[in-house]
Amino acid sequence: MPQLHLYVSDEDASRIRARAAAEGLSVSRYLAQVVLRDDTDGWPAGWLEAVVGGWQGEPLKREPTGPFQERDPF
């Protein structure tokens, strides 16, 4: 089975070890699950619903585009 190596800070490593232990997994198996969970061909579940209509700032304004630009035909 191939092995992948990565470098993380001491703080991140401690957090990863704690999460793996909390789930009763080895660090290697925990990280494999994290990677495979995020390795998809589409958007995460619920992403579109969370984003569409999610703007909470000032109303967006579309500035005038100015006059139509005429270009030479091909």
Stockholm file with secondary structure:
# STOCKHOLM 1.0

chainA/1-74         MPQLHLYVSDEDASRIRARAAAEGLSVSRYLAQVVLRDDTDGWPAGWLEAVVGGWQGEPLKREPTGPFQERDPF
#=GR chainA/1-74 SS CCCCCCCCCHHHHHHHHHHHHHTTCCHHHHHHHHHHHHCCSSCCTTHHHHHTTCCCSSCCCCCCCCSCCCCCCC
#=GC SS_cons        CCCCCCCCCHHHHHHHHHHHHHTTCCHHHHHHHHHHHHCCSSCCTTHHHHHTTCCCSSCCCCCCCCSCCCCCCC
//
